[in-house]
Amino acid sequence: MEIIRVDKHNYHKFDDMVFYRANERYKNNDEQVKAQDFTTHYKALEIPTFYVFAAQLDDEFVGYIFLNYLPKIGSTNGRGWLFVDDLWVNPHYRRKGIAHMLMAKADTISKELNTVGLRLYVNTDNPGGIVFYEMCGYEQKFGTSMLMQKGW
């Protein structure tokens, strides 16, 4: 098992994993053959403050983490926070330490960037996720908070 950064050279494996997450099955031959234009995905992967890492086992991606660095100015002297935006592991590979390996990669990137620390949101109806993040050293801050979004 190794944790590798997703880029345009291995994005096709990442796309296969995302397809599996969305459909709970692997692509069939017809779906694999379709030529896809990943140009917009490649551009996103080139954003210097955006990181995507995948857990690779036997040339297959089985989990991933999205990280976003948000610099701050003022009281933190320009140091910002690294946000864990998404973490997922294929259900067939859970409870094997993969999520811990991905979170350890987040710790490494955060330290390399000299951030204030790491932040994430977890659904309150995800007690397993809450326990996992607590085991990784995270703690609830600011009492209660609510994630709000605006879509287009």
N, C-alpha and C positions, 0 to 999 in steps of 0.2 A: 504494500500500500504506500502510495506517495501522494503528497499534496502539490499540485502544480498550478501555475497561473494559466487561465484560459486566454488564448489569443486566436488570431485568425487561422493559425495552422492546426489547431485542435478543436476549433469551434464546432465542427460537425459532430464530434462526440458529445459536446455539451448540449447541442440541439437534440440529439437522440435522448439524452437524459431528461430534458425538459418535456419532450414528447411523452416519455414514459410517465413522468409525474402527472401530466395533464390527462392522460388516457388510461393509465394503469395497465399498459401493455407496450410491447416494443413495436417499432415500425415493421410493417410487412414489406415484401420486396418492391411492390409498386410505390409505396411511400418513400422508400430509401432511394429509389432511382430518380425521383423527381429532382430536377435541378432547382436549387433555391438561391436567391440573391441575398446574401448575408451582409451586404455593404453597410447598412445602418447599424447592424450589430458590431461590425468591425470598428466603425467610428466610435461607438460607445466604449468599446474596450480600449481605445486609445486615449480616453480622457485620463489625465494624469492623477486625478484624485479618486478614481473609481477602480476597484479591484474585484476580480472574480477568480476564485480558486476552486479547483475541483479535486475530489479524492479519486485517484485512479487505481483500479485493481485489474490486473491482467488486461490492460489496454482498453478498459471500459470505465467511464465516469460513473460513480455510484453515489456521489454527494457533492454539494457545493455550498459556498458562502459568498455573499455579496458584501463588500465593504465600501463605505464612502467616507472620505476625509473632508470635514468641514472646518476650515480655519476660523478662528475667532480673533477679534482685536479688542484691546482694552485690558481688562483685568488679567487675562491669561498671557499677556505679552506676545500675542500673535500665535500662540499654540492653540490648536483646536482639538476636537474630539473625532475619534474614528467610530463611525456608526456601523453596527452589524445590521444590514438591511434585510437579509434573508439567509436562512440556514436550512438545508434540507438534506436528508439522507434517504436513499431508496429503502423502503421498509424491509426488503430481504437482507439488508446489510446493517440494520440497526443493532444497537447493543454490542457493537464490536469495537468501540472506541473511535469511530470515524468522526463523529460530531466533535469529540474532544480534540482530535487532531486538527480539524478545521478551525476550532476556536483558538487553539494554540497558535495557528498561523496568524489569526487576527491579533493576538497578543504580540507576536513578533513584528508584524507590520506597524502596529501602534508604537512600539518602542523605537523602531527604525525611524519613524516620522517625528519622534519626540512629542507625541500628543499629550494632552492632559490626561487622557484615559479613553475608555471605550464606553459606548452607550448602545442600548437596544430597546426595542419595544417588544413585549410578549403579551399575547392575549391572556386576559384574566381567566378565561375558560380553558386554558392549557396548563393544568397543574403539572404535568410531566415536564413541559418546557420550563416552567418556573423553577422546579426542583433542579433541572439540569443546569440552568444558568446560575443558580445559587451555588451549585457544586463547582462551577467555573469561577466563582469569586464575585459574582454580581450581586448587588443588593438593591432593593426597591428604594427609590429616592423621591423626594418631593411629594410624599403622601400619595395622593391619587392624581393621575393624569389621564388624558384622553387623546387618542390619536384622531386627528381630524384630517380630512382630505377634500380636495376639490378636483373633480374630473372634467375632462372636455369631451 
